[in-house]
């Protein structure tokens, strides 16, 4: 299933996500928006490493990956990202 969403979750700037989800696992995940993340290369590596993540673990895994990659982010966090993802998925399934 392909998920496409745009929103401003609590504590975040505008976020646009595109994800492919299969059997509860995130297969691909793309994040764009008005947030700031540095270094960009670290953010891109973290984004790519979301593949294979169980959808229910998106929030914690995103925050952990940013920390592992040494990324400082403003305007985006795991909580907001997961909320946008979850609410869109619920609308599509509901």
N, C-alpha and C positions, 0 to 999 in steps of 0.2 A: 504494500500500500504506500502510495506517495502522499506525504504531508507537506503542504505549503502554508505558511502562516506569517503574518506581520502583526506586530503589536508592541505596546509599551508596558511590559509587566512592572509591577511595583519595584521601585529601586533601580530601574533600567531605563536606558534610552531606547529609541526605536530599534527593534530587532526583526530581522527577516530570516526565517529558517526554511530549508527544504530538506526533507528526510525521506529515506526509503526504509520501511519497517516490514519485517517478515517474521512471523512466529514470535512476536514479542521482542525481537532483537533489532537494533538499529543497524542497518546495512550501510547506509551512507548518510552523512549529515553535513549540511552547508549552513554557515552562519554569516550573515552580513548585517549591516546596520550603522547606526550613528554612534556607536560606542568606540572606545579607544583601547587598544591592547598593544603592549610593547614588551618584548620584541615581537614584531609581526610574524617572523619565522617560527617562533615558539608557539604562537597562537595557531598558526596553520598546522603545525605538527600535532598539537592537542586536538584540534578539530578533526584531523584525519584519524587520530587514535580513538575517536568515539565509535568507529565502526566495530560492530560486535558487542556493543554495550546493551545489556537488557534495558528496555525502555524505562522500567521502574527505577533504575539506578542512574539515570541521566544526571540528576542534580549533583550527587556526590562525586561521580566520575569526572564531570566537567571541572568542578572545583579542584579536584585532586590533580587532574592533568595540567591545569594552569599552574599549579604550585610546582609540579615536577618539572615543567618546562621553564620555570622562572618568569612567568608572564605576569605583569602588572596590568590589571584591567579596570577601566572606569566605565560605568554605564552598562555593564553586563555582569551577571553572576549566575551560578548554577540554579539558584532558586527561581529566578525570573525566567531563565531559559526553559527549565523543566515545566513551569506553569504554562507558558505559551504552548509548548509541545503537548502537554497533557490535555489542556482545554480544547485544543484543535482536534486531537485524536478522539476525545469524547464526543465532540460534535459530529465527527465523521462516522463514528460507530453507533451513535445514538439515534 
